[in-house]
């Protein structure tokens, strides 16, 4: 038995205009990315997570 596809909402009127206007504004002025310092901190944390071992897993 097939599952019916739910209807996709369609924006109309003022809401649609506001949505398009905001999307175009964000396209022209994208949000800034991460700074070099932030990327380095994230990389450091990710490395620590990959290398983490529980105390009972450590080799003697």
C-alpha positions as a Markdown table, in Angstrom:
| # | Residue | x | y | z |
|---|---|---|---|---|
| 1 | Unk | 0.0 | 0.0 | 0.0 |
| 2 | Unk | 1.5 | 3.3 | -1.0 |
| 3 | Unk | 2.0 | 6.2 | 1.4 |
| 4 | Unk | 0.4 | 9.4 | 0.1 |
| 5 | Unk | 2.8 | 12.3 | -0.5 |
| 6 | Unk | 2.0 | 15.3 | 1.8 |
| 7 | Unk | 1.2 | 18.5 | 0.1 |
| 8 | Unk | 4.0 | 21.0 | 0.0 |
| 9 | Unk | 3.1 | 24.4 | 1.4 |
| 10 | Unk | 3.2 | 27.3 | -1.1 |
| 11 | Unk | 3.9 | 30.8 | 0.2 |
| 12 | Unk | 1.8 | 33.6 | -1.2 |
| 13 | Unk | 1.2 | 37.2 | -0.7 |
| 14 | Unk | 3.2 | 39.3 | 1.8 |
| 15 | Unk | 4.9 | 36.3 | 3.4 |
| 16 | Unk | 6.2 | 35.1 | 0.0 |
| 17 | Unk | 7.5 | 38.6 | -0.8 |
| 18 | Unk | 9.2 | 38.9 | 2.5 |
| 19 | Unk | 10.8 | 35.4 | 2.1 |
| 20 | Unk | 12.1 | 36.3 | -1.4 |
| 21 | Unk | 13.4 | 39.7 | -0.3 |
| 22 | Unk | 15.2 | 38.1 | 2.7 |
| 23 | Unk | 16.7 | 35.3 | 0.6 |
| 24 | Unk | 18.0 | 37.9 | -2.0 |
| 25 | Unk | 19.5 | 40.0 | 0.8 |
| 26 | Unk | 21.3 | 37.0 | 2.3 |
| 27 | Unk | 22.6 | 36.0 | -1.1 |
| 28 | Unk | 24.2 | 39.4 | -1.5 |
| 29 | Unk | 25.6 | 39.5 | 2.1 |
| 30 | Unk | 26.4 | 35.9 | 3.2 |
| 31 | Unk | 27.2 | 35.3 | 6.8 |
| 32 | Unk | 30.9 | 35.2 | 7.7 |
| 33 | Unk | 32.6 | 31.9 | 8.0 |
| 34 | Unk | 34.8 | 30.7 | 10.8 |
| 35 | Unk | 38.0 | 32.5 | 11.7 |
| 36 | Unk | 41.4 | 30.8 | 11.3 |
| 37 | Unk | 41.6 | 30.5 | 15.1 |
| 38 | Unk | 38.2 | 28.9 | 15.4 |
| 39 | Unk | 39.0 | 26.4 | 12.6 |
| 40 | Unk | 42.3 | 25.5 | 14.4 |
| 41 | Unk | 40.5 | 25.0 | 17.7 |
| 42 | Unk | 37.9 | 22.8 | 16.1 |
| 43 | Unk | 40.6 | 20.7 | 14.4 |
| 44 | Unk | 42.4 | 20.3 | 17.7 |
| 45 | Unk | 39.2 | 19.1 | 19.5 |
| 46 | Unk | 38.4 | 16.7 | 16.6 |
| 47 | Unk | 41.9 | 15.2 | 16.8 |
| 48 | Unk | 41.6 | 14.8 | 20.6 |
| 49 | Unk | 38.2 | 13.0 | 20.1 |
| 50 | Unk | 39.7 | 10.7 | 17.5 |
| 51 | Unk | 42.6 | 9.8 | 19.7 |
| 52 | Unk | 40.6 | 9.5 | 23.0 |
| 53 | Unk | 40.9 | 6.1 | 24.8 |
| 54 | Unk | 39.1 | 5.1 | 28.0 |
| 55 | Unk | 41.5 | 4.4 | 30.9 |
| 56 | Unk | 40.8 | 0.6 | 30.6 |
| 57 | Unk | 41.7 | 0.6 | 26.9 |
| 58 | Unk | 45.2 | 2.2 | 27.4 |
| 59 | Unk | 48.1 | -0.1 | 26.7 |
| 60 | Unk | 50.6 | -0.6 | 29.5 |
